[in-house]
Amino acid sequence: MTIVTLVHPGSMGAAIAAQMVAAGHEVLWAREGRSENTWHRARKAGAQACDSLAEALSRSTVVLSVCPPPAAEDVATAVAACDFTGVYVDANAISPQRMRRIEEKARPGSAVVDGAVFGPPPAGGLTARLYLAGATRSVDLVATLFTNSDLHVRRVGDTVGSASALKMAFAGYQKAARTLAGVSHALAHAHGVGDALTEEAETMVSAILSDLEYLPSVAAKAWRWAPEMNEVADTLRAADLPADMAEATARVLSHWEQNKDQYDLPVSEVLSQLRNRAG
């Protein structure tokens, strides 16, 4: 049995805690300053309350931080201030740069594991993935916490920041795509064509992010897609809707304007053009 301190039992954190408890581990949390809702989530997950963070840490081998991104560094600082020298796992949606700053905050003798959770809170048959990056021994220890659980551990390398980079790459698409869908439907409804947009959308291929071989085609058509996105931006502004994402898409497409009708470019070259132009 491994003893773990969870900071803090939100919806995702509590679900992860329940997976560890079910796997036979003890999960602690600090109730000081937390809400009644947090108390109920932690109790339902089977986590044991401690009066303070210092008390929980003094008994724990592993700390798991699952909190809102802006609080990630403050949590790491608070843990370090308690002289914790076990394995610190940051499973928050943060940038690789922020993750490396958190690594620097750790006390000498401790180990930092970079984590990223993908999927819904694992419960009721729903599964999620926990990607981990860091020293092999520490990653292996964290992996044992979720043996035969609904949270499936996947190693993504030795370098702290790798798991966070994966999360940022995925979230950058997923969150932007869902937000853009909202803007698109708002525009269609403003013109009375919402049902037609939904019907047309049902014919679309949904595996856009997994289809890398399609990117050269996008780059080859960027010369005419960029002006089209500027037209979209004008239409959005006329409907009193945010045009920022359409304008940003036009700017990104302009990085590929030299590729007119070059459909056979390697994917690696298309990606490199974006990176070099952005730099």
BAFI-3210 file (N, C-alpha, C; in Angstrom, 3 decimals, decimal comma, padded with zeros to 6 digits):
// residues 279
n [1|2|3|4|5|6|7|8|9|10|11|12|13|14|15|16|17|18|19|20|21|22|23|24|25|26|27|28|29|30|31|32|33|34|35|36|37|38|39|40|41|42|43|44|45|46|47|48|49|50|51|52|53|54|55|56|57|58|59|60|61|62|63|64|65|66|67|68|69|70|71|72|73|74|75|76|77|78|79|80|81|82|83|84|85|86|87|88|89|90|91|92|93|94|95|96|97|98|99|100|101|102|103|104|105|106|107|108|109|110|111|112|113|114|115|116|117|118|119|120|121|122|123|124|125|126|127|128|129|130|131|132|133|134|135|136|137|138|139|140|141|142|143|144|145|146|147|148|149|150|151|152|153|154|155|156|157|158|159|160|161|162|163|164|165|166|167|168|169|170|171|172|173|174|175|176|177|178|179|180|181|182|183|184|185|186|187|188|189|190|191|192|193|194|195|196|197|198|199|200|201|202|203|204|205|206|207|208|209|210|211|212|213|214|215|216|217|218|219|220|221|222|223|224|225|226|227|228|229|230|231|232|233|234|235|236|237|238|239|240|241|242|243|244|245|246|247|248|249|250|251|252|253|254|255|256|257|258|259|260|261|262|263|264|265|266|267|268|269|270|271|272|273|274|275|276|277|278|279]
n.u [000,840|000,544|000,833|-000,844|-000,984|-003,571|-004,028|-006,146|-009,314|-011,177|-013,647|-012,337|-010,029|-011,096|-012,297|-010,039|-008,783|-010,566|-010,071|-007,476|-007,901|-009,602|-007,780|-006,337|-004,809|-003,939|-005,435|-004,898|-006,052|-005,974|-008,057|-008,194|-009,412|-010,990|-014,012|-017,443|-018,475|-016,159|-015,393|-017,481|-017,031|-014,481|-014,934|-016,762|-015,096|-013,454|-011,233|-009,054|-009,378|-007,113|-005,909|-004,185|-002,056|000,623|000,473|-000,686|001,290|003,464|002,961|002,975|004,081|003,781|002,668|-000,151|-001,052|-003,914|-005,426|-006,869|-005,277|-003,973|-003,283|-001,296|001,533|001,556|000,588|002,678|004,723|003,738|003,797|006,551|007,401|006,748|008,746|008,639|009,833|009,253|007,668|006,504|003,696|002,520|-000,458|-001,755|-003,334|-001,106|001,499|004,583|006,697|005,816|005,608|008,285|009,196|007,895|009,202|011,665|011,019|010,872|011,870|015,269|016,148|013,634|011,372|010,107|007,261|005,858|002,571|-000,405|-003,823|-006,208|-009,455|-012,692|-013,635|-012,602|-014,913|-017,760|-017,571|-016,491|-013,463|-010,133|-007,021|-003,755|-000,985|002,497|005,647|009,063|011,620|012,357|012,026|010,375|008,124|007,294|006,528|004,310|002,649|001,948|-000,022|-002,380|-003,001|-004,900|-007,078|-009,561|-008,185|-005,875|-002,473|000,070|003,300|005,272|007,831|011,123|011,620|010,763|007,974|007,224|004,774|003,062|003,351|002,156|-000,473|-001,061|-000,877|-002,992|-005,201|-005,163|-006,219|-008,676|-010,185|-010,268|-011,572|-014,114|-014,984|-014,980|-016,976|-019,196|-019,240|-019,671|-022,218|-023,690|-023,497|-024,786|-027,382|-028,051|-028,605|-030,673|-030,139|-029,442|-030,278|-029,629|-026,852|-026,173|-027,051|-025,344|-022,918|-023,030|-022,139|-019,445|-016,006|-014,807|-012,311|-010,192|-007,928|-006,366|-005,607|-002,952|-001,930|-003,516|-002,779|-000,815|-002,541|-004,155|-002,232|-001,596|-003,871|-004,036|-003,607|-005,993|-007,775|-007,152|-008,052|-010,773|-011,285|-010,980|-013,245|-015,134|-014,595|-015,455|-018,183|-018,883|-018,358|-020,306|-022,520|-022,332|-020,661|-017,839|-014,848|-012,283|-011,089|-011,417|-009,942|-007,414|-007,020|-006,792|-004,383|-002,602|-002,863|-001,650|001,006|001,485|001,197|002,952|002,797|001,088|-001,045|000,692|000,453|001,883|003,746|005,898|004,617|006,197|007,626|005,589|004,724|007,077|007,292|005,301|006,336|008,799|008,030|006,457|008,413]
n.v [-001,197|002,189|005,470|008,391|011,881|013,943|016,859|019,022|017,667|018,014|017,574|015,922|015,217|013,892|011,687|010,389|009,849|007,971|005,834|005,120|004,399|002,213|000,518|-000,242|001,572|004,242|007,363|010,703|013,964|017,543|019,239|021,827|025,023|024,238|023,668|022,678|021,126|020,039|018,445|016,514|015,311|014,195|012,410|010,649|009,526|008,039|009,102|010,122|012,579|015,130|017,448|019,424|020,391|019,855|017,787|015,711|015,364|014,501|011,876|010,715|009,175|009,892|012,750|014,053|016,478|018,003|020,504|023,798|025,286|027,933|027,756|025,907|026,304|027,563|025,532|023,675|025,150|025,343|022,671|022,130|023,817|022,401|020,649|018,284|015,296|013,249|011,719|013,969|014,595|016,367|016,821|018,635|020,852|022,424|024,554|023,342|024,959|026,074|023,694|022,945|024,997|024,322|021,953|022,994|024,127|022,077|020,305|019,443|016,065|015,167|013,884|014,760|014,260|014,626|014,989|014,276|014,354|012,737|012,664|011,864|012,241|009,313|006,941|004,919|003,142|004,727|005,506|006,912|008,460|008,617|010,308|010,119|011,607|011,470|010,457|006,989|005,258|006,746|007,209|004,584|003,943|005,648|004,582|002,136|002,832|002,768|000,266|-002,071|-000,322|002,211|004,302|004,634|004,243|005,799|005,972|008,729|009,546|010,569|013,186|015,894|017,859|016,872|015,423|017,508|019,086|017,441|017,515|020,255|020,429|018,799|019,930|022,478|022,090|020,695|022,314|024,751|023,969|023,214|025,604|027,188|025,871|026,695|029,442|029,232|028,046|030,029|032,083|030,873|030,544|033,190|033,921|032,321|029,718|027,532|024,789|023,776|024,020|022,166|019,818|019,726|019,515|016,962|015,387|015,561|014,473|013,272|012,759|014,719|015,659|013,374|012,825|013,302|013,242|014,807|017,408|018,588|019,139|021,117|023,134|023,558|024,764|027,043|029,611|030,439|029,855|031,553|034,228|033,566|033,058|035,620|036,767|035,343|036,396|039,055|038,589|037,579|039,791|041,539|040,317|040,825|039,065|037,284|037,693|036,874|034,260|033,510|035,506|034,925|032,379|033,003|034,400|032,364|030,625|032,181|031,641|029,504|030,339|030,264|027,756|027,173|025,014|022,868|019,857|017,636|017,958|016,976|015,990|016,675|018,902|020,771|021,163|022,178|024,619|026,128|026,301|027,617|030,049|031,063|031,512]
n.w [000,000|-000,853|000,442|-000,348|-000,864|-001,891|-003,722|-005,096|-003,887|-006,319|-008,941|-010,899|-009,433|-007,173|-008,391|-009,378|-006,963|-005,898|-007,585|-006,815|-004,135|-004,491|-005,604|-003,468|-002,035|000,272|000,518|001,290|002,309|002,742|004,832|005,645|005,125|002,983|001,044|001,864|-000,180|-001,263|000,865|000,847|-001,677|-001,298|000,835|-000,334|-002,225|-000,670|000,518|003,165|005,677|006,724|009,173|008,265|005,474|005,948|007,839|006,307|004,328|005,830|006,209|003,746|000,670|-001,928|-003,706|-005,299|-007,471|-008,468|-009,735|-010,473|-013,336|-012,879|-010,193|-009,885|-009,502|-007,012|-005,383|-005,616|-004,412|-001,794|-001,012|-001,166|000,858|003,064|003,377|001,903|000,505|-001,222|-004,039|-006,332|-008,138|-010,770|-012,229|-013,819|-016,251|-017,718|-019,110|-020,646|-019,829|-017,403|-015,999|-015,796|-014,167|-011,840|-011,269|-010,539|-008,121|-006,326|-003,380|-002,507|-003,019|-003,532|-006,074|-009,243|-011,188|-014,304|-015,273|-017,214|-017,706|-019,666|-020,958|-019,421|-015,878|-014,303|-013,684|-012,889|-015,062|-017,028|-018,639|-018,374|-019,438|-018,125|-018,755|-018,262|-017,460|-016,705|-014,324|-014,521|-012,255|-010,534|-012,144|-012,527|-009,916|-009,556|-011,506|-010,378|-008,625|-009,963|-010,916|-012,673|-012,784|-013,729|-014,726|-017,042|-017,332|-019,209|-020,453|-021,469|-021,889|-020,601|-019,976|-018,016|-018,610|-021,030|-020,934|-020,285|-022,570|-024,461|-023,511|-023,879|-026,667|-027,482|-026,123|-027,197|-029,721|-029,178|-027,320|-028,702|-031,054|-030,140|-029,099|-031,394|-032,775|-031,329|-031,997|-034,754|-034,887|-033,616|-035,498|-037,695|-036,660|-036,292|-038,841|-039,496|-040,398|-038,889|-038,579|-041,075|-041,027|-039,034|-040,275|-042,508|-041,182|-040,194|-042,239|-042,252|-041,921|-038,903|-037,788|-037,714|-036,302|-036,094|-038,666|-040,174|-042,765|-044,283|-043,963|-045,817|-047,955|-046,881|-046,574|-049,248|-050,189|-048,778|-049,737|-050,821|-048,820|-046,711|-047,484|-047,524|-044,841|-043,858|-044,940|-043,511|-040,999|-041,374|-041,729|-039,229|-037,574|-038,509|-037,523|-034,897|-033,472|-032,004|-033,813|-033,588|-033,715|-036,363|-037,637|-036,580|-037,668|-040,378|-040,298|-039,551|-041,723|-043,664|-043,343|-044,931|-047,513|-049,661|-050,696|-052,783|-054,456|-054,112|-053,478|-052,759|-050,749|-048,045|-044,851|-042,669|-043,618|-044,001|-041,352|-040,280|-041,576|-040,340|-037,755|-038,138|-039,308|-037,266|-035,412]
ca.u [000,000|001,225|000,031|-000,801|-001,717|-004,216|-004,272|-007,261|-010,356|-012,234|-014,347|-011,360|-009,166|-011,821|-012,462|-008,733|-008,587|-011,384|-009,377|-006,351|-008,453|-010,089|-006,601|-005,752|-003,904|-004,550|-005,382|-005,122|-006,227|-005,974|-009,381|-008,060|-009,790|-011,733|-015,460|-018,241|-018,560|-014,907|-015,483|-018,363|-016,370|-013,379|-015,484|-017,332|-013,983|-012,747|-010,019|-009,058|-009,093|-006,104|-006,148|-003,328|-001,242|001,852|000,169|-000,864|002,565|004,368|002,605|002,817|005,204|003,464|001,698|-000,781|-001,660|-004,956|-006,031|-006,944|-003,929|-003,287|-002,857|-000,339|002,818|001,337|000,487|004,033|005,457|003,235|004,299|007,983|007,577|006,551|009,918|008,284|010,924|008,815|007,396|005,498|003,087|001,656|-001,320|-002,583|-003,250|-000,204|002,510|005,858|007,517|005,327|005,953|009,711|009,339|007,453|010,302|012,699|010,568|010,887|012,933|016,308|015,806|012,318|011,307|008,937|006,711|004,962|001,406|-001,486|-005,003|-007,047|-010,722|-013,585|-013,301|-012,806|-015,907|-018,962|-017,255|-015,770|-012,016|-009,308|-005,606|-002,810|000,341|003,515|007,020|009,976|012,535|011,681|011,650|009,242|006,967|006,836|005,814|002,997|001,853|001,414|-001,197|-003,578|-003,051|-006,258|-008,084|-010,131|-007,249|-004,838|-001,215|000,897|004,549|005,501|009,228|011,873|011,800|009,660|007,442|006,713|003,347|002,358|003,340|001,118|-001,764|-001,266|-001,117|-004,342|-006,197|-005,186|-007,171|-009,993|-010,920|-010,508|-012,557|-015,441|-015,348|-015,293|-018,294|-020,187|-019,294|-020,271|-023,663|-024,294|-023,608|-025,832|-028,687|-028,328|-029,112|-031,778|-029,727|-028,836|-030,558|-028,879|-025,449|-026,081|-027,195|-024,113|-021,837|-023,140|-021,455|-018,012|-015,120|-014,528|-010,959|-009,318|-006,659|-005,570|-005,307|-001,829|-001,658|-004,361|-002,229|-000,282|-003,652|-004,531|-001,183|-001,670|-005,047|-004,021|-003,620|-007,387|-008,495|-006,913|-009,049|-012,104|-011,420|-011,202|-014,661|-015,847|-014,425|-016,350|-019,547|-019,054|-018,437|-021,606|-023,537|-021,958|-020,065|-016,369|-014,172|-010,867|-010,576|-011,355|-008,789|-006,199|-006,877|-006,285|-002,959|-001,847|-002,872|-000,714|002,327|001,574|000,747|003,907|002,630|-000,064|-001,253|001,743|-000,234|002,752|004,756|005,922|003,977|007,241|007,948|004,436|004,777|008,268|006,991|004,552|007,232|009,805|007,380|006,035|009,595]
ca.v [000,000|003,482|006,574|009,505|013,110|014,542|018,310|019,016|016,772|018,504|016,488|015,002|014,719|012,928|010,465|009,722|009,329|006,763|004,753|004,691|003,713|000,908|-000,310|-000,658|002,578|005,209|008,723|011,737|015,317|018,551|019,867|023,227|026,022|023,672|023,825|021,505|020,283|019,293|017,427|015,440|014,586|013,411|011,308|009,685|008,851|007,201|009,777|010,424|013,992|015,555|018,830|020,354|019,811|019,338|016,488|014,727|015,125|013,780|010,451|010,299|008,919|010,528|013,844|014,234|017,797|018,142|021,776|024,720|025,616|029,071|027,459|024,795|026,671|027,836|024,235|023,116|025,934|024,956|021,328|022,250|024,488|021,400|019,767|016,994|014,776|012,058|011,894|015,001|014,419|017,451|016,318|019,770|021,297|023,578|024,561|022,715|025,943|026,122|022,415|022,973|025,878|023,528|021,033|023,763|024,448|020,888|020,200|018,458|014,720|014,778|013,589|015,376|013,558|015,445|014,190|014,904|013,493|012,852|011,968|012,291|011,643|007,858|006,443|004,364|002,513|005,653|005,406|008,063|008,141|009,456|010,285|010,479|011,804|011,674|009,353|005,693|004,723|007,513|006,936|003,226|003,990|006,265|003,644|001,077|003,337|002,628|-001,072|-002,616|000,713|002,840|005,324|003,873|004,997|005,699|006,705|009,558|009,951|010,843|014,620|016,635|018,817|016,163|015,141|018,795|019,499|016,638|018,057|021,546|020,198|018,251|020,904|023,593|021,749|020,304|023,442|025,743|023,440|023,270|027,016|027,634|025,319|027,589|030,663|028,886|027,848|031,324|032,795|030,238|030,848|034,608|034,048|031,388|028,504|026,644|023,383|023,402|023,849|020,888|018,746|019,678|019,065|015,513|014,710|015,805|013,486|013,797|012,430|015,739|015,744|012,165|012,675|014,179|013,239|015,808|018,749|019,199|019,647|022,394|024,100|023,845|025,596|028,160|030,880|030,872|029,703|032,731|035,258|033,100|033,264|037,053|036,983|034,815|037,385|040,174|038,139|037,487|041,145|042,104|039,681|041,126|037,867|037,371|037,336|036,650|032,970|033,539|036,345|034,184|031,305|033,629|034,706|031,106|030,148|032,979|031,015|028,475|030,900|029,947|026,355|027,095|023,818|021,851|018,865|016,503|018,310|016,095|016,529|017,278|020,230|021,628|021,493|023,002|025,968|026,804|026,561|028,604|031,349|031,549|031,994]
ca.w [000,000|-000,893|000,972|-001,297|-000,562|-003,054|-003,646|-004,166|-004,384|-007,194|-009,634|-011,459|-008,371|-006,350|-009,185|-009,394|-005,609|-005,762|-008,297|-005,979|-002,967|-004,949|-005,892|-002,212|-001,488|001,174|-000,018|002,286|001,794|003,806|004,832|006,057|004,139|001,852|001,132|002,222|-001,381|-001,342|001,915|000,385|-002,765|-000,741|001,625|-001,274|-002,900|000,285|000,975|004,591|005,926|007,692|009,575|007,518|004,404|006,549|008,449|005,238|003,663|006,725|006,157|002,348|-000,227|-003,207|-003,749|-006,601|-007,590|-009,491|-009,348|-011,611|-013,809|-012,257|-008,822|-009,887|-008,896|-005,591|-004,722|-005,555|-003,412|-000,469|-000,714|-000,908|002,149|004,122|003,335|001,306|-000,323|-001,946|-005,468|-006,565|-009,459|-011,212|-013,298|-014,227|-017,646|-017,703|-020,154|-020,274|-019,117|-016,024|-015,395|-015,444|-012,998|-010,697|-010,965|-009,854|-006,768|-005,495|-002,384|-002,821|-002,565|-004,052|-007,509|-009,876|-012,344|-015,123|-015,641|-017,981|-017,730|-020,856|-020,829|-018,330|-014,582|-014,402|-012,727|-013,507|-016,341|-017,892|-018,463|-018,741|-019,592|-017,408|-019,367|-017,289|-017,925|-015,592|-014,044|-014,625|-010,949|-010,013|-013,005|-012,224|-008,630|-009,788|-012,300|-009,514|-007,910|-010,800|-011,482|-012,866|-012,528|-014,923|-015,174|-017,712|-017,336|-020,417|-020,316|-022,653|-021,956|-019,376|-019,787|-017,390|-019,574|-022,205|-020,765|-020,360|-023,976|-025,115|-023,084|-024,531|-028,092|-027,648|-025,655|-028,130|-030,772|-028,674|-026,745|-029,757|-031,996|-029,530|-029,005|-032,748|-033,109|-030,743|-032,812|-036,050|-034,726|-033,313|-036,771|-038,508|-036,070|-036,534|-040,222|-039,692|-041,117|-037,901|-038,871|-042,271|-040,623|-038,328|-041,274|-043,293|-040,306|-040,020|-043,350|-042,138|-041,309|-037,563|-037,340|-038,279|-035,588|-036,308|-040,096|-040,512|-044,198|-044,922|-043,749|-047,045|-048,753|-046,275|-046,915|-050,683|-050,440|-047,836|-050,464|-051,006|-047,561|-045,863|-047,797|-047,140|-043,398|-043,656|-045,234|-042,338|-039,923|-041,678|-041,494|-037,781|-037,013|-038,881|-036,675|-033,505|-032,893|-031,962|-035,068|-033,268|-034,155|-037,825|-037,986|-036,237|-038,652|-041,601|-040,099|-039,593|-043,114|-044,464|-043,227|-045,966|-048,790|-050,728|-051,091|-053,677|-055,280|-053,889|-052,659|-052,446|-049,756|-046,866|-043,650|-041,825|-044,145|-043,724|-039,934|-040,067|-042,054|-039,287|-036,624|-038,514|-039,500|-035,963|-034,701]
c.u [000,875|000,288|000,253|-001,555|-002,272|-004,477|-004,859|-008,342|-011,477|-012,886|-013,377|-010,499|-009,836|-012,014|-011,156|-008,430|-009,342|-010,730|-008,219|-006,833|-008,923|-008,944|-005,841|-004,796|-004,673|-004,351|-005,752|-005,375|-006,308|-007,276|-009,328|-008,404|-010,585|-013,238|-016,152|-018,389|-017,315|-014,919|-016,330|-017,703|-015,274|-013,893|-016,065|-016,237|-013,221|-011,451|-010,166|-008,631|-007,998|-006,351|-005,353|-002,576|000,017|001,628|000,045|000,469|003,517|004,127|002,686|004,134|005,040|002,490|001,160|-001,495|-002,626|-005,755|-006,187|-005,538|-003,262|-002,734|-001,717|000,977|002,672|001,241|001,874|004,874|005,042|003,744|005,783|008,249|007,392|007,676|009,595|009,399|010,547|008,656|006,243|004,994|002,190|000,856|-002,249|-002,365|-002,430|000,830|003,766|006,759|007,112|005,695|007,425|009,971|008,917|008,542|011,402|012,318|010,713|012,076|014,000|015,951|014,450|012,410|010,019|008,541|005,700|003,800|000,378|-002,636|-005,819|-008,331|-011,521|-013,096|-013,596|-013,725|-017,079|-018,725|-016,563|-014,269|-011,328|-007,868|-004,779|-001,442|001,355|004,879|007,895|010,883|011,771|011,189|010,416|007,979|006,402|006,062|004,415|002,089|001,233|000,170|-002,487|-003,651|-004,489|-007,357|-008,633|-009,293|-006,028|-003,578|-000,436|002,146|004,824|006,925|009,832|011,909|010,568|009,240|006,838|005,220|002,528|002,285|002,280|-000,266|-002,063|-001,571|-002,539|-005,402|-006,300|-006,130|-008,574|-010,810|-011,240|-011,593|-013,970|-015,919|-015,749|-016,643|-019,399|-020,363|-019,989|-021,784|-024,371|-024,490|-024,732|-027,222|-029,052|-028,912|-030,208|-031,424|-029,072|-029,046|-029,765|-027,394|-025,261|-026,151|-025,928|-022,956|-021,853|-022,450|-019,934|-017,274|-014,672|-013,088|-009,930|-007,953|-005,767|-005,130|-004,201|-001,609|-002,511|-003,752|-001,571|-001,368|-004,130|-003,521|-001,259|-002,837|-005,088|-004,132|-005,040|-008,223|-008,325|-007,888|-010,472|-012,327|-011,572|-012,647|-015,527|-015,776|-015,349|-017,801|-019,849|-019,205|-019,789|-022,740|-023,263|-021,431|-018,538|-015,743|-012,719|-010,319|-010,486|-010,161|-007,478|-005,952|-006,327|-004,799|-002,107|-001,776|-001,889|000,708|002,563|001,286|001,677|003,709|001,486|-000,009|-000,146|001,202|000,670|003,861|004,735|005,261|005,005|007,595|006,824|004,451|005,951|008,024|006,223|005,485|008,229|009,200|006,949|007,212|010,103]
c.v [001,248|004,545|007,801|010,697|013,672|016,013|018,744|018,115|017,485|017,324|015,460|014,394|013,669|011,610|009,674|009,121|008,028|005,576|004,219|003,932|002,316|-000,049|-000,688|000,322|003,535|006,608|009,703|013,074|016,272|019,323|021,348|024,178|025,504|023,739|022,531|020,565|019,433|018,151|016,242|014,627|013,673|012,206|010,227|008,888|007,912|007,800|010,162|011,871|014,163|017,022|019,824|019,620|019,186|017,962|015,405|014,362|014,311|012,279|009,876|010,082|009,673|011,675|013,939|015,570|017,804|019,380|022,653|025,159|026,808|028,779|026,448|025,142|026,966|026,528|023,623|023,832|025,534|023,580|021,373|022,875|023,536|020,364|018,370|016,538|013,467|012,348|012,874|014,865|015,604|016,960|017,407|020,141|022,578|023,442|023,826|023,681|026,032|024,822|022,390|023,912|025,139|022,538|021,742|024,091|023,272|020,890|019,221|017,098|014,251|014,503|014,176|014,571|014,473|014,573|014,977|013,912|013,792|012,060|012,459|011,739|010,147|007,343|005,867|003,740|003,423|005,556|006,691|007,596|009,137|009,283|010,810|010,631|012,086|010,473|008,031|005,182|005,430|007,252|005,553|003,183|004,556|005,296|002,557|001,525|003,045|001,284|-001,580|-001,600|001,250|004,024|004,606|004,724|004,728|006,563|007,474|010,102|010,241|012,318|015,268|017,776|018,139|015,879|016,421|019,290|018,736|017,175|019,375|021,377|019,703|019,277|022,089|023,347|021,552|021,493|024,487|025,265|023,529|024,712|027,559|027,093|026,193|028,857|030,378|028,724|029,157|032,139|032,209|030,571|032,316|034,836|033,028|030,108|027,499|025,174|022,908|023,194|022,508|019,722|018,608|019,140|017,549|014,740|014,805|014,607|014,052|013,606|013,431|015,739|014,533|011,983|013,638|014,299|014,260|017,208|019,356|019,765|020,991|023,467|024,504|024,770|026,846|029,507|031,386|030,700|030,926|033,872|034,862|033,305|034,747|037,426|036,478|035,825|038,584|039,814|038,065|038,869|041,785|041,534|039,913|039,901|037,995|036,889|036,930|035,355|032,892|034,365|035,621|033,053|031,850|033,930|033,438|030,576|030,920|032,435|029,982|029,022|030,569|028,542|026,147|025,857|022,768|020,777|017,717|016,848|017,301|016,770|017,248|018,679|021,225|022,080|022,439|024,437|026,771|027,218|027,660|029,992|031,946|032,093|033,306]
c.w [000,000|-000,343|000,100|-000,718|-001,867|-002,792|-004,994|-004,731|-005,139|-007,891|-010,194|-010,366|-007,519|-007,093|-009,241|-008,030|-005,417|-006,457|-007,467|-004,759|-003,348|-005,240|-004,627|-001,575|-000,573|000,618|001,091|001,600|002,980|003,761|005,179|004,911|002,962|002,103|001,547|001,040|-001,538|-000,333|001,442|-000,725|-002,216|000,035|000,717|-001,976|-001,972|000,777|002,446|004,829|006,967|008,017|008,741|006,420|004,984|007,165|007,382|004,602|004,525|006,682|004,750|001,618|-001,537|-002,967|-005,169|-006,611|-008,764|-009,117|-010,588|-012,028|-013,124|-010,863|-008,757|-009,203|-007,406|-004,805|-004,565|-004,508|-002,007|-000,067|-000,379|000,457|003,323|004,144|002,805|000,363|-001,006|-003,423|-005,634|-007,999|-009,746|-012,411|-013,807|-015,690|-017,707|-018,806|-019,705|-019,497|-017,652|-015,291|-014,972|-014,269|-011,729|-010,294|-010,180|-008,410|-005,805|-004,534|-002,857|-002,237|-003,034|-005,546|-008,064|-011,099|-013,020|-015,581|-016,424|-018,091|-018,983|-020,624|-019,634|-016,992|-014,618|-013,299|-013,500|-014,867|-017,324|-017,601|-018,897|-018,863|-018,801|-018,043|-018,351|-017,950|-016,721|-015,423|-013,965|-013,277|-010,384|-010,827|-012,715|-010,902|-008,816|-010,549|-011,427|-008,748|-008,662|-011,497|-011,513|-012,538|-013,844|-015,409|-015,732|-017,874|-018,611|-020,241|-021,607|-022,695|-020,601|-019,025|-019,178|-018,323|-020,784|-022,106|-020,855|-021,796|-024,754|-024,778|-023,784|-026,017|-028,331|-027,269|-026,593|-029,283|-030,207|-028,172|-027,813|-030,712|-031,424|-029,389|-030,372|-033,209|-032,540|-031,557|-034,143|-035,938|-034,379|-034,588|-037,633|-037,971|-036,287|-037,922|-040,524|-040,412|-040,164|-038,200|-040,085|-041,945|-039,922|-039,302|-042,099|-042,454|-040,118|-041,136|-043,226|-041,541|-039,964|-037,106|-037,863|-037,606|-035,840|-037,756|-040,523|-042,013|-044,947|-044,850|-044,990|-047,955|-048,214|-046,664|-048,388|-051,025|-049,562|-048,535|-050,722|-049,746|-046,672|-046,198|-047,410|-045,640|-043,067|-043,950|-044,071|-041,191|-040,133|-041,378|-039,998|-037,148|-037,304|-038,041|-035,192|-032,762|-032,903|-033,265|-034,835|-033,849|-035,675|-038,280|-037,712|-037,228|-039,964|-041,480|-040,155|-041,018|-043,985|-044,372|-044,319|-047,371|-049,952|-051,289|-052,083|-054,577|-055,142|-052,931|-052,206|-051,455|-048,598|-045,666|-042,788|-042,300|-043,859|-042,257|-039,637|-040,523|-041,013|-038,159|-036,959|-038,684|-038,171|-035,195|-035,246]
res [m|t|i|v|t|l|v|h|p|g|s|m|g|a|a|i|a|a|q|m|v|a|a|g|h|e|v|l|w|a|r|e|g|r|s|e|n|t|w|h|r|a|r|k|a|g|a|q|a|c|d|s|l|a|e|a|l|s|r|s|t|v|v|l|s|v|c|p|p|p|a|a|e|d|v|a|t|a|v|a|a|c|d|f|t|g|v|y|v|d|a|n|a|i|s|p|q|r|m|r|r|i|e|e|k|a|r|p|g|s|a|v|v|d|g|a|v|f|g|p|p|p|a|g|g|l|t|a|r|l|y|l|a|g|a|t|r|s|v|d|l|v|a|t|l|f|t|n|s|d|l|h|v|r|r|v|g|d|t|v|g|s|a|s|a|l|k|m|a|f|a|g|y|q|k|a|a|r|t|l|a|g|v|s|h|a|l|a|h|a|h|g|v|g|d|a|l|t|e|e|a|e|t|m|v|s|a|i|l|s|d|l|e|y|l|p|s|v|a|a|k|a|w|r|w|a|p|e|m|n|e|v|a|d|t|l|r|a|a|d|l|p|a|d|m|a|e|a|t|a|r|v|l|s|h|w|e|q|n|k|d|q|y|d|l|p|v|s|e|v|l|s|q|l|r|n|r|a|g]
***
